[in-house]
Amino acid sequence: MEIPYVVTPRKDTGLNNSKIAIWLFLASEVMLFGGLFSGYVFLRIGADYPWPERTLPVLPGLINTFILILSSVTVVFAWAALKMRKWAQFQIFMAITVLCAVVFMGFKGLEYSVKFHHQAARLTDYVMVEGHIDYEKPATDHDAHGEGHAEVEPIRDALGEKVEMNVQRFLPATINYEVARVHKPWVEKTLAEAAAAGAKITLSKDIDFNRAGESGKPVFKAGTELSVGLLEEIAAAQWANRASNSKWRTKFLRQAWKDKRADPSSALTEAAFLSEFPNMGALPPAEKDKAFARWKAGKRARLAADVNLEAATLKQDGRPVTYKDVQLPEIPNAIFAVASGEKPFSLRWDNLDVITDYKAGLTEITLRDGTVLGGKQGDSSMVFHYVDGIDFQHLVMIAEKKGQDPLVAINESWIVKNNPEVAKMWELHQAGVKLLEADLIKDYGYEEDGVTPSRVPTHKDRYRMGWQEIAYYAEIFHEKGGYKNASAADVKIEEGKYTPPRVKAKVMEQFKGPDYKTRHFIHLTVPREQVMMDSKFTPKWNTYYAIYFTITGLHGLHVIGGAIVLAYYLFCGRSMYLSNPEWLANRVEVGGLFWHFVDLVWIFAFPIFYLM
Amino acid sequence: MADSPEEIKKAIRTYLIVGGILFAGTVATVLVATVPMFDIGRHGFDHWDMWLGLAIATTKASFVAMVFMHLNHEKKAVYWLFASGIIFAIAMVILIFGAKADPIEYKGFGEGNASIGAEP
């Protein structure tokens, strides 16, 4: 089939079809990204909590911007080379363009993976803690700040998996499975852990699916050891009884309905209608029929709701039976008892898998598959091996709304009150902010009133200690031989930089995050009851990250799609170049237009997400 | 229209210059955001920095659209198509702003009688 107007412009528009089409498509893309960006704007303007400003490292975003701009230039040169019939030049420029796309996605992937491995927790008093949760490792001879910790091999659980120190532990004495819903991998995990600890899990009482005095249905004896197969058999017996009960219920309900309709008071005749509503007889026939139909439907519904299942009888083998005579027991739960062995037997659960709200001293927890564990809570603290962010901004905002002094609120917060290292760090940070205030006054002076400084530290400067600040203070602790020996006099700021005291980020740290191996950070154990919510830096963490991942992710998919199309022109365009080079040039131009649009979106996304 | 090989040869120089402008614009965006000397308005990020950042971004985007996407010498049909997208996007933003004028009011939900969309 000959496609018209792919080379020759149309007479009415003066353009070829593909150009019209691509601009139409780009108009729709403007709507798509415009909607997302304006959504971001409104969410940010309307946020009633401190918005994370400039928390992303700038260097990866900057390099990605350069890469995309370079690719935009090379795609235009590729098109120009085609128009001038220089095939080799076209190949070179197009190859550079596709390579730029691959490098862009590589940096994006690195950025995302660093975020997904970085942990954050919002405490119940709205203090935010950020850092790195390590895997459980055997205690070794290393100092409290984790030096040498990175090289130690993590402990593996009974299934051979590493255990992140952000789990809920529970020491079960009883396990109540909802046999129909039970999640089998969890049963396998439980069995593996029990075997490793030498514990035995057995059925605590008989489960008999027979009616009293009868036999033929499965019976599961108390003392039977737990296995996935056992639970499956119990579930199968449960389903079989339910199916039988359901069939009988249908039969008895049919009979109950027949009995109901046989009752004279349930008549659905016009005579019955008129005896209940005599005045309806005066209506014209058409309206009377309508009213009768409505009455009949309503009465039928009331009768149906009123059927007596228990009273219905059916003939079986010549004798009457009721539903109760044939109903089989439905036993949805199987309860097991745990007999501990020599080693303590505890199960570890991801927080999202436990439905019960965490409270200290719980004796029963329910999991997402309906399993109820009875027993004792184990240590479920979150253990940050490296804390690289403490943010008081939200706590301060709430305190200011209530009219409280923010510094008092911070000193009363759990993290400052219960962790002397953090308290000392906060003391040093306040000294650093005072130095920053003085530096700003020295360089910018006062307003016309002579009292108000022209420039003051921001809310973020005052109340957020990012990784660079924490690394600086932790370095002081290390140099002084412990936090107790550090004092405000040790804090210095770099004049003219107008930031709180901080270390300078190395180039690789802007890509891979803080260097935990050589820098010092603090260790923190947070009891689970202090944690309101925890998450890695994922869309779940806050609205900013949700939108950041949505827009950059969607943009990334556009980059991949565009790169595939351009790669197709690069690798498969030779035959078209030889038969109809102008058509290929038009296709490359159109592909290039899409590529420029992708670049345009990034030109806006980079400053909005990384610099504002 | 830069369609003939001769015109394209002349346009190559323009593409290179615009590429350089885009790189410089990117550097400018970062300098404005990170170097204290270029921090206008209050110390730290405020709405002046936002307008400046968006102005630089819009300028860069205009260069890409006008030169690389050939919008500086396109046919009318293309202008209409692209402009329609922009107009609808602006209309969408105005409609969302308009939500503030018609807030949803509800009672209950535990935290007092809040209204969605109204001024706090």
Chai-1 contact restraints between the chains, C-beta under 6 A:
chainA,res_idxA,chainB,res_idxB,connection_type,confidence,min_distance_angstrom,max_distance_angstrom,comment,restraint_id
A,T13,B,A77,contact,1.0,0.0,6.0,A-B,restraint_1
A,G14,B,K75,contact,1.0,0.0,6.0,A-B,restraint_2
A,L15,B,K75,contact,1.0,0.0,6.0,A-B,restraint_3
A,L15,B,A77,contact,1.0,0.0,6.0,A-B,restraint_4
A,W23,B,V78,contact,1.0,0.0,6.0,A-B,restraint_5
A,W23,B,L81,contact,1.0,0.0,6.0,A-B,restraint_6
A,W23,B,F82,contact,1.0,0.0,6.0,A-B,restraint_7
A,L24,B,L81,contact,1.0,0.0,6.0,A-B,restraint_8
A,A27,B,L81,contact,1.0,0.0,6.0,A-B,restraint_9
A,A27,B,F82,contact,1.0,0.0,6.0,A-B,restraint_10
A,A27,B,S84,contact,1.0,0.0,6.0,A-B,restraint_11
A,A27,B,G85,contact,1.0,0.0,6.0,A-B,restraint_12
A,V30,B,G85,contact,1.0,0.0,6.0,A-B,restraint_13
A,V30,B,A89,contact,1.0,0.0,6.0,A-B,restraint_14
A,M31,B,F88,contact,1.0,0.0,6.0,A-B,restraint_15
A,M31,B,A89,contact,1.0,0.0,6.0,A-B,restraint_16
A,G34,B,A89,contact,1.0,0.0,6.0,A-B,restraint_17
A,S38,B,V93,contact,1.0,0.0,6.0,A-B,restraint_18
A,F42,B,I96,contact,1.0,0.0,6.0,A-B,restraint_19
A,E53,B,F45,contact,1.0,0.0,6.0,A-B,restraint_20
A,L62,B,V30,contact,1.0,0.0,6.0,A-B,restraint_21
A,T65,B,T26,contact,1.0,0.0,6.0,A-B,restraint_22
A,I69,B,L22,contact,1.0,0.0,6.0,A-B,restraint_23
A,S72,B,F68,contact,1.0,0.0,6.0,A-B,restraint_24
A,V73,B,G19,contact,1.0,0.0,6.0,A-B,restraint_25
A,V76,B,Y15,contact,1.0,0.0,6.0,A-B,restraint_26
A,V76,B,F68,contact,1.0,0.0,6.0,A-B,restraint_27
A,A80,B,I8,contact,1.0,0.0,6.0,A-B,restraint_28
A,K83,B,P5,contact,1.0,0.0,6.0,A-B,restraint_29
A,K83,B,I8,contact,1.0,0.0,6.0,A-B,restraint_30
A,M84,B,P5,contact,1.0,0.0,6.0,A-B,restraint_31
A,R455,B,H43,contact,1.0,0.0,6.0,A-B,restraint_32
A,T458,B,G44,contact,1.0,0.0,6.0,A-B,restraint_33
A,Y498,B,P36,contact,1.0,0.0,6.0,A-B,restraint_34
A,L593,B,M69,contact,1.0,0.0,6.0,A-B,restraint_35
A,H596,B,V64,contact,1.0,0.0,6.0,A-B,restraint_36
A,H596,B,F68,contact,1.0,0.0,6.0,A-B,restraint_37
A,H596,B,M69,contact,1.0,0.0,6.0,A-B,restraint_38
A,L600,B,A61,contact,1.0,0.0,6.0,A-B,restraint_39
A,L600,B,V64,contact,1.0,0.0,6.0,A-B,restraint_40
A,I603,B,A57,contact,1.0,0.0,6.0,A-B,restraint_41
A,I603,B,K60,contact,1.0,0.0,6.0,A-B,restraint_42
A,I603,B,A61,contact,1.0,0.0,6.0,A-B,restraint_43
A,F604,B,A57,contact,1.0,0.0,6.0,A-B,restraint_44
A,P607,B,T29,contact,1.0,0.0,6.0,A-B,restraint_45
A,P607,B,G53,contact,1.0,0.0,6.0,A-B,restraint_46
A,P607,B,A57,contact,1.0,0.0,6.0,A-B,restraint_47
A,L611,B,A33,contact,1.0,0.0,6.0,A-B,restraint_48
A,L611,B,G53,contact,1.0,0.0,6.0,A-B,restraint_49
A,M612,B,M50,contact,1.0,0.0,6.0,A-B,restraint_50
